[in-house]
Amino acid sequence: MKEVAILGAGYAGLRALRELQKQSELHVTLVDHNDYHYEATDLHEVASGNQPKEKIIYPIKDVVDPKVTTFIQDEVEKVDPDQQVIELKNNQPLHYDYLVVALGFESETFGISGAKENALEMVDVETAEKVYDHIQAMMKKYKETKDKKYLRLVVCGAGFTGIELVGALHDGKKRYAQIADVDPSEIEIYCIEAVANILPQFDDQLTQYCLDYLDKWDVHLLTSSPIKAIKPERVVYSNNDTNKELEAGTIIWTTGVSGSHVMGESGFSEKRGRVMVNDDLTDPDHNNIYIIGDVAAVMDKESERPYPTTGQISLQMGEQAAKNIMQQAKGEATKNFTYKNLGSVASIGNTHAFGYVGSTDVKGYPASFMKKMIMNRSLLKTGGLKEVMAKGRFDLYH
């Protein structure tokens, strides 16, 4: 029996697994360093303390069909594409006939001094929990010292993730204020962004909707302010060619991500951990290796730029990669991947959102409703109906 290995149990990897488990001619081995899947698009909810981690995770074993699949909890160290071998940290090397690489993303600091040492990252459940633990510790520290910098929360980067985190932090202000024994208005939220205009993927009307709420909530949005360095409890940024420093007890880094470092260490033709894949999602140098999710770059032929890496495209890539492997195993031709963009919705807190559904603009309550439906659809695609009923977002009325 031919062996398929899937590296990573995120959106792309689990979607590929669910599709491959519909057949019985191939054996599948799934490898992930966690024994649970987490909804990466909801990490800001855990980082802000608005949701417990249990709300965004479920056991991988819930998805695994033992008649088809073996799950190994381990860390992938390296892939040898020529020998078709995967090196694992704690287990024997794993051999494969077909490989799906879906290893996810890592925080990207772009070489900015002190970012790795002095800012909090938010790339998985563990780091998201650390952010919330840190926020609580800073609120307690304010209560002891009365130093207002401990009431200040700084989000570095006003991209999709950064803005969603800002909204979630705003929702958490009352809770933080209770810990610090202050009025919620004393909790300050800053967001620092290098470029002048945020969220270019949305039209001006939708972006203005977001900006209006940030202004209403007294969020300090500093645009055209590239970050130069992160010092202990200080962000150094440039504005109007002048370097400035902002003191804060909590500094969270959301400026960008790269694909897994394993891609470079395995010799793949990558840039920032991402491989520009063939039209059928295979590696340019190995037609039995499918590279999907955050480690893949798929070209949008209209814009001539790679599509942004999102949960939506990862799910579609996982499904197509699995179907292509089943075609290959039968000696049939693979099909090219075509991305069907169903829309994009950003939340700013639990009750406000904005974006597109298809080609239609949505904002306010309808967008918030759709955001939660998108979350539930993701759960359905990776975990099935059981996970939707257990972990789904049905807090729709507010």
KOLFIBA-833129 format. One line per 2 residues: their letters; for each residue x, y, z of N, C-alpha, C. Coordinates in steps of 0.02 Angstrom, whole numbers, plus 50000, padded with zeros to 5 digits. Layout:
KOLFIBA-833129
a) X/Y/Z/X/Y/Z/X/Y/Z; ...
***
This chain:
KOLFIBA-833129
mk) 50042/49941/50000/50000/50000/50000/50044/50062/50000; 50028/50110/49957/50066/50172/49953/50054/50214/50016
ev) 50106/50252/50034/50105/50292/50095/50101/50367/50079; 50053/50400/50111/50047/50473/50107/50065/50502/50175
ai) 50110/50550/50177/50125/50584/50240/50099/50655/50235; 50066/50677/50289/50043/50746/50295/50078/50778/50354
lg) 50113/50833/50341/50150/50867/50394/50112/50931/50413; 50082/50929/50472/50044/50987/50496/49970/50974/50498
ag) 49939/50990/50555/49867/50979/50564/49830/51045/50572; 49850/51094/50531/49813/51156/50528/49756/51151/50479
ya) 49733/51207/50453/49677/51207/50406/49692/51164/50345; 49750/51175/50313/49766/51140/50252/49777/51065/50264
gl) 49816/51049/50315/49832/50979/50328/49771/50938/50347; 49728/50964/50391/49669/50926/50411/49618/50920/50356
ra) 49613/50973/50314/49566/50968/50258/49590/50914/50209; 49656/50910/50197/49683/50858/50154/49669/50789/50185
lr) 49679/50783/50250/49667/50719/50284/49594/50697/50276; 49548/50742/50289/49477/50723/50285/49459/50699/50215
el) 49489/50729/50165/49475/50709/50096/49506/50641/50081; 49569/50631/50104/49603/50567/50091/49571/50509/50129
qk) 49539/50523/50184/49507/50469/50222/49442/50444/50190; 49424/50473/50134/49366/50448/50097/49383/50386/50056
qs) 49448/50372/50049/49470/50314/50010/49505/50263/50055; 49519/50204/50029/49551/50152/50070/49611/50121/50034
el) 49633/50150/49979/49689/50122/49940/49756/50149/49963; 49756/50204/50001/49818/50235/50024/49817/50238/50100
hv) 49877/50227/50130/49882/50237/50202/49910/50307/50215; 49884/50340/50265/49903/50408/50280/49937/50411/50349
tl) 49992/50447/50354/50022/50463/50418/50021/50539/50427; 49990/50560/50480/49984/50631/50496/50033/50647/50553
vd) 50073/50701/50545/50121/50721/50596/50106/50793/50617; 50102/50804/50682/50096/50871/50708/50126/50872/50778
hn) 50156/50929/50798/50189/50931/50864/50138/50938/50920; 50076/50956/50904/50023/50957/50953/49978/50896/50945
dy) 49939/50881/50997/49889/50829/50991/49820/50859/50979; 49819/50924/50962/49756/50958/50949/49764/51003/50888
hy) 49708/51017/50855/49704/51068/50803/49679/51132/50834; 49704/51189/50811/49677/51252/50836/49657/51297/50777
ea) 49606/51337/50789/49582/51384/50739/49627/51446/50741; 49675/51449/50696/49725/51502/50698/49694/51571/50689
td) 49638/51576/50654/49607/51640/50644/49573/51667/50707; 49571/51627/50760/49540/51649/50823/49591/51659/50879
lh) 49655/51660/50862/49706/51667/50914/49700/51733/50953; 49677/51785/50919/49670/51850/50952/49618/51846/51009
ev) 49570/51801/51003/49519/51794/51055/49550/51766/51119; 49598/51720/51111/49633/51691/51169/49683/51741/51196
as) 49719/51776/51152/49769/51824/51173/49738/51881/51214; 49677/51900/51198/49643/51953/51234/49609/51928/51297
gn) 49602/51862/51303/49568/51833/51361/49493/51830/51352; 49468/51846/51292/49395/51846/51281/49367/51776/51272
qp) 49410/51729/51251/49390/51659/51245/49444/51615/51276; 49425/51561/51309/49476/51514/51333/49503/51473/51275
ke) 49563/51446/51282/49593/51408/51227/49549/51349/51208; 49512/51322/51257/49470/51263/51243/49418/51277/51189
ki) 49400/51341/51181/49350/51359/51131/49376/51354/51060; 49442/51358/51051/49468/51359/50982/49511/51298/50965
iy) 49510/51247/51009/49549/51187/50995/49503/51125/50998; 49525/51072/50965/49493/51007/50974/49545/50952/50960
pi) 49536/50893/50989/49586/50840/50982/49592/50816/50910; 49653/50807/50886/49664/50780/50819/49633/50711/50812
kd) 49634/50673/50866/49607/50604/50863/49533/50604/50845; 49499/50660/50856/49428/50663/50837/49419/50659/50761
vv) 49471/50677/50724/49467/50679/50651/49498/50617/50620; 49544/50585/50655/49582/50529/50627/49539/50466/50623
dp) 49537/50436/50564/49506/50370/50554/49562/50318/50558; 49565/50279/50612/49622/50233/50620/49625/50178/50567
kv) 49572/50167/50530/49573/50117/50476/49616/50142/50417; 49625/50208/50412/49661/50237/50356/49724/50274/50379
tt) 49721/50303/50439/49771/50352/50460/49805/50333/50525; 49870/50346/50528/49909/50343/50590/49930/50414/50608
fi) 49918/50434/50671/49939/50500/50693/50002/50494/50736; 50052/50535/50721/50114/50538/50760/50120/50609/50788
qd) 50123/50614/50854/50135/50680/50884/50210/50689/50890; 50237/50732/50849/50310/50742/50848/50325/50806/50809
ev) 50387/50827/50813/50410/50887/50779/50449/50868/50717; 50431/50897/50661/50467/50885/50598/50531/50926/50598
ek) 50587/50893/50588/50652/50928/50587/50675/50943/50516; 50663/50896/50470/50688/50905/50403/50655/50855/50356
vd) 50649/50874/50293/50625/50829/50241/50682/50818/50191; 50692/50756/50171/50739/50740/50117/50698/50721/50056
pd) 50684/50769/50011/50640/50754/49955/50667/50701/49907; 50733/50697/49900/50761/50648/49853/50756/50577/49879
qq) 50767/50568/49945/50761/50502/49975/50690/50486/49998; 50646/50536/49995/50576/50529/50017/50572/50507/50090
vi) 50609/50544/50131/50613/50529/50203/50601/50593/50243; 50566/50586/50299/50554/50642/50345/50590/50627/50410
el) 50631/50674/50433/50665/50666/50497/50623/50697/50552; 50609/50657/50604/50569/50680/50660/50613/50686/50722
kn) 50592/50727/50769/50633/50740/50828/50637/50680/50874; 50581/50645/50885/50579/50592/50935/50560/50523/50909
nq) 50551/50517/50843/50532/50453/50814/50578/50434/50757; 50572/50373/50734/50612/50349/50677/50594/50388/50614
pl) 50641/50393/50566/50625/50426/50503/50563/50396/50470; 50526/50439/50437/50463/50419/50407/50470/50420/50330
hy) 50454/50364/50298/50458/50360/50225/50390/50373/50194; 50389/50401/50134/50326/50417/50102/50331/50406/50027
dy) 50274/50396/49995/50269/50397/49922/50243/50464/49898; 50196/50491/49937/50169/50558/49923/50173/50598/49988
lv) 50188/50662/49980/50197/50704/50039/50155/50768/50032; 50122/50786/50087/50086/50850/50092/50121/50890/50146
va) 50149/50946/50127/50184/50990/50175/50138/51048/50191; 50115/51050/50253/50068/51102/50276/50089/51126/50345
lg) 50152/51148/50350/50184/51159/50415/50168/51226/50449; 50130/51269/50416/50107/51329/50450/50158/51386/50450
fe) 50144/51436/50492/50182/51498/50491/50220/51510/50556; 50268/51556/50551/50307/51579/50608/50308/51656/50607
se) 50320/51686/50664/50324/51759/50667/50385/51783/50628; 50376/51839/50593/50430/51869/50553/50447/51938/50582
tf) 50509/51946/50603/50529/52010/50634/50563/52058/50585; 50578/52035/50525/50609/52077/50473/50675/52108/50497
gi) 50708/52074/50542/50773/52097/50566/50771/52157/50612; 50712/52175/50636/50705/52234/50680/50734/52218/50749
sg) 50780/52260/50770/50817/52248/50832/50770/52242/50892; 50779/52189/50930/50743/52179/50993/50673/52153/50986
ak) 50648/52145/50925/50578/52122/50917/50568/52052/50945; 50615/52008/50932/50608/51939/50956/50614/51935/51032
en) 50658/51976/51060/50672/51972/51132/50622/52011/51175; 50595/52066/51148/50558/52112/51191/50484/52121/51173
al) 50461/52086/51121/50390/52089/51103/50361/52019/51109; 50296/52016/51120/50260/51953/51125/50234/51933/51056
em) 50245/51871/51036/50218/51848/50973/50151/51813/50985; 50112/51805/50931/50047/51773/50936/50040/51727/50875
vd) 50072/51668/50880/50075/51624/50822/50042/51556/50834; 50026/51541/50897/49994/51478/50913/49958/51486/50980
ve) 49928/51432/51004/49889/51435/51065/49933/51453/51125; 49991/51423/51128/50036/51435/51185/50057/51509/51189
ta) 50076/51538/51131/50097/51608/51132/50038/51654/51144; 49979/51636/51119/49919/51677/51132/49903/51678/51206
ek) 49909/51620/51239/49897/51618/51312/49948/51660/51349; 50010/51660/51325/50062/51700/51357/50046/51774/51353
vy) 50017/51795/51297/49998/51866/51290/49948/51885/51345; 49896/51843/51354/49845/51860/51404/49874/51857/51475
dh) 49916/51807/51487/49948/51802/51554/49989/51866/51567; 50023/51889/51515/50065/51949/51522/50021/52011/51536
iq) 49967/52018/51499/49922/52075/51510/49898/52076/51582; 49877/52019/51608/49853/52016/51677/49909/52034/51726
am) 49970/52010/51712/50026/52026/51756/50041/52101/51756; 50035/52132/51698/50048/52204/51693/49994/52245/51730
mk) 49932/52222/51727/49879/52256/51764/49892/52252/51840; 49915/52195/51862/49932/52187/51934/49992/52230/51953
ky) 50038/52236/51905/50098/52276/51917/50079/52350/51924; 50030/52371/51884/50008/52441/51891/49979/52452/51961
ke) 49940/52404/51984/49909/52411/52050/49961/52420/52104; 50020/52388/52094/50074/52394/52143/50113/52459/52135
tk) 50126/52479/52072/50173/52534/52059/50140/52600/52041; 50077/52597/52015/50042/52656/51988/50078/52687/51928
dk) 50121/52648/51896/50155/52672/51836/50109/52658/51776; 50088/52712/51742/50037/52706/51690/50060/52667/51628
ky) 50125/52656/51621/50147/52617/51563/50120/52546/51565; 50104/52522/51625/50078/52454/51630/50005/52448/51610
lr) 49972/52505/51601/49904/52506/51575/49903/52514/51499; 49962/52518/51469/49967/52532/51397/49981/52467/51358
lv) 49939/52453/51308/49946/52394/51266/49962/52417/51195; 50017/52393/51167/50038/52413/51101/50036/52353/51054
vc) 50000/52361/50999/49999/52310/50946/50043/52336/50889; 50094/52299/50871/50139/52318/50817/50114/52288/50751
ga) 50088/52331/50708/50061/52308/50644/49986/52315/50641; 49961/52349/50588/49889/52360/50580/49863/52322/50520
gf) 49889/52261/50511/49861/52217/50460/49798/52183/50486; 49775/52133/50451/49714/52098/50469/49717/52072/50541
tg) 49772/52038/50557/49779/52009/50624/49784/52063/50677; 49824/52115/50663/49832/52168/50712/49768/52204/50728
ie) 49728/52219/50676/49665/52254/50687/49615/52210/50725; 49613/52146/50708/49567/52102/50746/49589/52097/50819
lv) 49654/52097/50831/49678/52095/50900/49660/52160/50936; 49668/52216/50903/49649/52280/50934/49576/52280/50956
ga) 49532/52255/50912/49461/52251/50929/49449/52206/50988; 49484/52150/50991/49476/52103/51046/49502/52133/51112
lh) 49558/52170/51108/49584/52203/51168/49536/52256/51194; 49504/52291/51148/49453/52340/51169/49397/52304/51207
dg) 49376/52247/51182/49323/52209/51217/49345/52188/51287; 49410/52179/51296/49436/52156/51360/49451/52211/51410
kk) 49442/52274/51391/49464/52330/51434/49431/52330/51503; 49367/52315/51507/49333/52315/51572/49364/52263/51618
ry) 49380/52206/51590/49410/52152/51630/49480/52172/51653; 49519/52201/51608/49587/52223/51626/49583/52277/51681
aq) 49535/52322/51674/49528/52377/51721/49510/52352/51791; 49471/52299/51794/49454/52270/51859/49516/52244/51895
ia) 49561/52212/51856/49622/52186/51886/49666/52243/51912; 49670/52297/51872/49712/52354/51890/49678/52401/51939
dv) 49613/52391/51950/49573/52434/51994/49574/52506/51968; 49558/52513/51902/49554/52580/51871/49490/52582/51829
dp) 49474/52641/51804/49419/52648/51757/49442/52621/51689; 49398/52587/51651/49418/52560/51586/49448/52612/51539
se) 49428/52676/51547/49455/52728/51503/49530/52740/51514; 49556/52715/51569/49627/52724/51583/49671/52671/51548
ie) 49640/52618/51523/49676/52568/51484/49687/52596/51414; 49749/52604/51393/49765/52634/51329/49786/52580/51279
iy) 49757/52584/51219/49775/52537/51165/49806/52577/51107; 49866/52557/51088/49901/52587/51031/49910/52535/50976
ci) 49909/52558/50914/49925/52515/50857/49971/52554/50811; 50030/52526/50798/50082/52561/50760/50092/52527/50693
ea) 50087/52566/50639/50090/52538/50572/50137/52580/50528; 50177/52545/50487/50227/52579/50446/50197/52620/50389
va) 50144/52594/50358/50116/52628/50299/50061/52677/50318; 50043/52719/50270/49994/52772/50285/49922/52746/50287
ni) 49906/52698/50243/49837/52674/50237/49833/52601/50256; 49790/52585/50304/49784/52516/50328/49733/52477/50286
lp) 49740/52411/50289/49692/52364/50259/49677/52379/50186; 49728/52378/50143/49717/52393/50072/49672/52343/50036
qf) 49660/52284/50066/49617/52234/50033/49544/52253/50036; 49527/52304/50076/49458/52326/50082/49450/52395/50049
dd) 49389/52410/50026/49378/52475/49994/49376/52530/50047; 49375/52593/50024/49381/52650/50070/49323/52652/50120
ql) 49263/52634/50098/49205/52638/50141/49211/52589/50200; 49234/52528/50185/49242/52478/50237/49299/52496/50285
tq) 49353/52520/50256/49410/52540/50297/49389/52598/50343; 49350/52644/50317/49327/52701/50358/49282/52678/50415
yc) 49242/52626/50402/49200/52597/50455/49244/52575/50513; 49299/52540/50496/49346/52517/50546/49378/52577/50582
ld) 49402/52626/50544/49435/52684/50573/49389/52723/50620; 49326/52728/50601/49278/52764/50643/49270/52731/50711
yl) 49269/52664/50711/49262/52630/50775/49326/52635/50817; 49383/52630/50785/49445/52638/50822/49449/52707/50854
dk) 49426/52758/50817/49425/52825/50844/49375/52831/50902; 49316/52802/50893/49264/52803/50944/49289/52770/51008
wd) 49329/52719/51000/49355/52681/51058/49420/52711/51086; 49441/52767/51059/49503/52800/51082/49565/52757/51073
vh) 49564/52716/51020/49624/52679/51002/49672/52727/50968; 49735/52727/50989/49786/52771/50960/49817/52734/50900
ll) 49795/52751/50841/49821/52720/50780/49875/52766/50750; 49937/52742/50752/49994/52781/50727/50015/52752/50660
ts) 49994/52785/50605/50013/52762/50538/50074/52801/50514; 50102/52780/50458/50164/52809/50431/50218/52811/50486
sp) 50220/52758/50525/50265/52756/50583/50302/52689/50586; 50351/52679/50541/50388/52616/50542/50425/52605/50607
ik) 50421/52544/50632/50455/52526/50694/50529/52515/50681; 50571/52546/50721/50643/52542/50712/50676/52492/50760
ai) 50647/52485/50819/50675/52440/50869/50623/52429/50924; 50631/52373/50959/50591/52359/51019/50641/52352/51076
kp) 50635/52397/51124/50676/52393/51185/50632/52365/51241; 50662/52344/51297/50620/52322/51353/50568/52376/51371
er) 50505/52360/51363/50449/52404/51380/50450/52470/51341; 50479/52469/51280/50479/52529/51238/50478/52509/51165
vv) 50437/52545/51126/50437/52538/51053/50469/52601/51023; 50520/52591/50982/50552/52647/50947/50525/52648/50876
ys) 50495/52703/50856/50466/52709/50789/50483/52777/50760; 50478/52781/50694/50494/52843/50659/50430/52876/50633
nn) 50424/52941/50644/50368/52978/50617/50393/53046/50596; 50379/53064/50532/50404/53126/50504/50480/53132/50512
dt) 50514/53075/50498/50587/53072/50500/50617/53084/50569; 50575/53078/50620/50598/53086/50689/50585/53021/50727
nk) 50636/52996/50761/50627/52937/50802/50593/52955/50868; 50543/52915/50886/50507/52926/50948/50504/52860/50986
el) 50493/52865/51051/50487/52806/51093/50421/52806/51131; 50390/52748/51133/50327/52740/51169/50337/52688/51223
ea) 50325/52706/51285/50331/52659/51340/50267/52618/51346; 50274/52554/51359/50216/52511/51368/50236/52447/51404
gt) 50192/52424/51447/50205/52361/51482/50193/52300/51437; 50148/52308/51389/50131/52253/51344/50142/52273/51272
ii) 50186/52237/51237/50201/52250/51167/50191/52184/51128; 50144/52185/51081/50125/52124/51044/50144/52133/50971
wt) 50179/52083/50943/50207/52087/50875/50161/52051/50826; 50130/52089/50780/50087/52058/50728/50104/52085/50659
tg) 50166/52106/50648/50183/52140/50586/50188/52094/50526; 50196/52030/50536/50200/51985/50479/50222/51915/50499
vs) 50214/51869/50453/50233/51799/50465/50271/51773/50405; 50307/51719/50417/50340/51682/50363/50321/51609/50370
gs) 50334/51570/50318/50322/51499/50322/50372/51465/50368; 50361/51403/50382/50403/51364/50428/50477/51364/50406
hv) 50522/51369/50455/50594/51366/50442/50615/51298/50412; 50573/51247/50422/50589/51180/50396/50596/51182/50320
mg) 50560/51228/50287/50563/51230/50214/50634/51245/50190; 50665/51294/50220/50733/51312/50201/50783/51258/50220
es) 50774/51230/50280/50821/51179/50303/50815/51114/50263; 50759/51105/50228/50750/51045/50188/50771/51055/50116
gf) 50793/51115/50099/50819/51128/50032/50766/51145/49980; 50706/51159/50001/50655/51180/49953/50672/51250/49926
se) 50650/51264/49866/50662/51331/49836/50612/51380/49866; 50631/51408/49924/50584/51449/49962/50609/51520/49971
kr) 50562/51564/49986/50577/51632/50005/50534/51648/50065; 50567/51665/50121/50532/51676/50184/50487/51616/50202
gr) 50514/51556/50189/50479/51495/50209/50421/51475/50164; 50414/51508/50107/50359/51492/50061/50387/51472/49993
vm) 50356/51421/49963/50377/51396/49898/50326/51415/49845; 50348/51443/49790/50303/51457/49734/50288/51391/49699
vn) 50228/51366/49709/50211/51298/49687/50187/51298/49614; 50186/51238/49586/50157/51229/49519/50081/51240/49522
dd) 50050/51243/49464/49978/51256/49460/49937/51202/49496; 49964/51141/49501/49927/51087/49534/49949/51079/49607
lt) 49986/51129/49634/50008/51133/49704/50068/51088/49720; 50099/51059/49669/50159/51019/49682/50221/51064/49685
dp) 50272/51038/49719/50337/51072/49723/50367/51075/49652; 50399/51130/49633/50427/51136/49566/50478/51081/49549
dh) 50509/51052/49600/50562/51002/49587/50541/50930/49603; 50481/50920/49631/50460/50852/49651/50385/50846/49643
nn) 50364/50806/49594/50292/50803/49579/50252/50759/49626; 50286/50728/49675/50250/50689/49726/50246/50727/49792
iy) 50266/50790/49792/50262/50831/49852/50215/50889/49840; 50164/50894/49882/50116/50949/49879/50130/50997/49937
ii) 50137/51061/49920/50153/51112/49970/50094/51159/49974; 50064/51163/50034/50000/51198/50040/49998/51240/50105
gd) 49949/51284/50109/49941/51325/50169/49993/51380/50172; 50016/51394/50232/50060/51452/50243/50130/51443/50215
va) 50149/51382/50195/50216/51372/50166/50214/51373/50090; 50154/51387/50062/50147/51389/49989/50133/51460/49965
av) 50158/51476/49907/50140/51538/49872/50106/51518/49808; 50043/51540/49801/50003/51526/49741/49991/51591/49705
md) 50010/51593/49642/50007/51656/49604/49936/51672/49582; 49915/51733/49597/49852/51760/49570/49870/51789/49502
ke) 49846/51757/49449/49867/51777/49382/49840/51846/49361; 49787/51869/49394/49761/51935/49379/49806/51990/49407
se) 49823/51983/49470/49865/52035/49501/49939/52023/49492; 49956/51961/49471/50025/51939/49463/50063/51943/49530
rp) 50026/51932/49584/50055/51928/49651/50027/51866/49685; 50063/51837/49732/50036/51779/49768/49974/51798/49809
yp) 49927/51752/49813/49869/51763/49856/49892/51769/49929; 49858/51810/49969/49872/51810/50041/49858/51741/50070
tt) 49897/51722/50119/49885/51657/50152/49830/51666/50204; 49774/51633/50193/49716/51638/50237/49690/51568/50252
gq) 49647/51563/50302/49616/51499/50318/49576/51474/50258; 49542/51520/50223/49499/51501/50167/49539/51468/50111
is) 49594/51499/50090/49632/51470/50035/49667/51406/50058; 49686/51402/50121/49718/51341/50147/49671/51282/50144
lq) 49608/51292/50162/49559/51239/50159/49550/51214/50087; 49546/51260/50040/49537/51241/49970/49599/51205/49943
mg) 49657/51228/49964/49719/51195/49942/49723/51124/49969; 49705/51115/50032/49707/51049/50062/49663/51000/50025
eq) 49603/51022/50007/49556/50978/49971/49583/50960/49902; 49610/51010/49866/49635/50997/49799/49697/50953/49800
aa) 49742/50963/49847/49802/50921/49852/49783/50848/49863; 49735/50837/49908/49713/50768/49922/49683/50736/49859
kn) 49642/50773/49824/49611/50745/49763/49664/50730/49711; 49715/50773/49706/49768/50761/49657/49809/50700/49674
im) 49822/50690/49739/49859/50630/49759/49820/50567/49740; 49755/50567/49752/49714/50509/49734/49714/50498/49659
qq) 49716/50553/49620/49721/50546/49547/49788/50516/49527; 49842/50543/49557/49909/50518/49542/49915/50443/49558
ak) 49888/50423/49615/49894/50353/49636/49859/50306/49588; 49811/50332/49552/49775/50292/49502/49806/50299/49432
ge) 49861/50336/49428/49895/50347/49364/49860/50397/49320; 49818/50439/49351/49781/50489/49313/49810/50558/49323
at) 49793/50604/49279/49821/50672/49280/49794/50712/49338; 49835/50755/49365/49813/50800/49418/49777/50860/49387
kn) 49740/50897/49429/49704/50956/49406/49736/51018/49437; 49734/51072/49400/49761/51135/49426/49716/51163/49481
ft) 49747/51197/49527/49710/51228/49582/49681/51295/49559; 49617/51304/49573/49584/51368/49559/49554/51393/49624
yk) 49577/51451/49646/49553/51480/49708/49486/51515/49697; 49437/51495/49736/49371/51527/49734/49364/51570/49796
nl) 49372/51635/49788/49369/51682/49844/49296/51693/49864; 49278/51669/49922/49209/51675/49946/49198/51740/49985
gs) 49251/51779/49993/49246/51841/50031/49293/51842/50090; 49295/51899/50124/49340/51907/50181/49308/51955/50230
va) 49304/51935/50293/49273/51976/50345/49320/51982/50404; 49333/52044/50426/49375/52057/50484/49331/52078/50542
si) 49344/52050/50600/49307/52069/50660/49346/52123/50697; 49310/52170/50727/49341/52218/50774/49299/52212/50838
gn) 49316/52162/50877/49276/52147/50936/49223/52096/50919; 49186/52076/50970/49137/52022/50962/49075/52043/50923
th) 49060/52108/50922/48996/52129/50894/49003/52176/50833; 49063/52186/50809/49074/52229/50751/49121/52194/50702
af) 49106/52202/50638/49148/52172/50586/49134/52208/50520; 49176/52193/50471/49168/52224/50405/49205/52181/50354
gy) 49183/52185/50291/49217/52147/50240/49173/52133/50181; 49190/52078/50145/49153/52058/50086/49126/51987/50096
vg) 49065/51976/50073/49039/51908/50064/49025/51902/49990; 49064/51860/49955/49063/51862/49883/49090/51929/49861
st) 49050/51966/49823/49070/52033/49802/49030/52088/49837; 48993/52068/49889/48949/52115/49924/48982/52141/49987
dv) 48981/52207/49996/49007/52238/50057/48960/52222/50115; 48989/52205/50172/48950/52196/50234/48986/52230/50291
kg) 48947/52257/50338/48976/52288/50397/48925/52287/50453; 48950/52298/50514/48906/52298/50572/48883/52228/50590
yp) 48820/52223/50614/48794/52159/50637/48794/52105/50582; 48771/52121/50520/48772/52068/50468/48843/52040/50457
as) 48893/52084/50460/48962/52060/50451/48985/52018/50511; 48965/52039/50572/48983/52001/50631/48951/51931/50628
fm) 48889/51929/50606/48854/51864/50597/48892/51821/50548; 48911/51851/50490/48945/51813/50438/49014/51789/50462
kk) 49048/51831/50501/49114/51811/50527/49108/51747/50567; 49057/51743/50609/49048/51683/50650/49027/51623/50609
mi) 48989/51635/50555/48971/51581/50510/49032/51555/50473; 49078/51601/50455/49141/51581/50423/49182/51537/50470
mn) 49184/51557/50534/49219/51516/50584/49189/51446/50588; 49122/51443/50589/49088/51379/50594/49100/51336/50532
rs) 49102/51368/50473/49115/51331/50412/49185/51301/50413; 49233/51339/50439/49301/51313/50445/49303/51251/50490
ll) 49268/51255/50546/49264/51197/50591/49234/51137/50556; 49182/51149/50516/49149/51095/50480/49197/51063/50431
kt) 49236/51104/50396/49282/51078/50344/49339/51038/50374; 49362/51055/50434/49419/51020/50463/49398/50967/50513
gg) 49348/50982/50554/49331/50936/50608/49264/50901/50601; 49221/50926/50557/49156/50895/50547/49103/50924/50593
lk) 49043/50898/50588/48985/50925/50624/48994/50921/50700; 49028/50868/50723/49039/50861/50796/49075/50922/50824
ev) 49127/50945/50789/49166/51002/50815/49126/51067/50809; 49085/51073/50757/49043/51133/50750/48996/51138/50810
ma) 48964/51082/50827/48917/51083/50883/48952/51095/50949; 49014/51072/50956/49050/51079/51020/49085/51147/51025
kg) 49113/51171/50970/49156/51230/50972/49130/51290/50932; 49075/51281/50897/49050/51332/50851/49030/51397/50886
rf) 49029/51451/50847/49010/51516/50873/48937/51528/50857; 48896/51524/50909/48824/51535/50902/48800/51593/50945
dl) 48848/51634/50968/48831/51695/51004/48815/51750/50953; 48760/51741/50918/48745/51781/50859/48703/51843/50874
yh) 48671/51843/50931/48625/51899/50945/48653/51942/51001; 48657/52006/50987/48686/52052/51036/48655/52121/51028
***
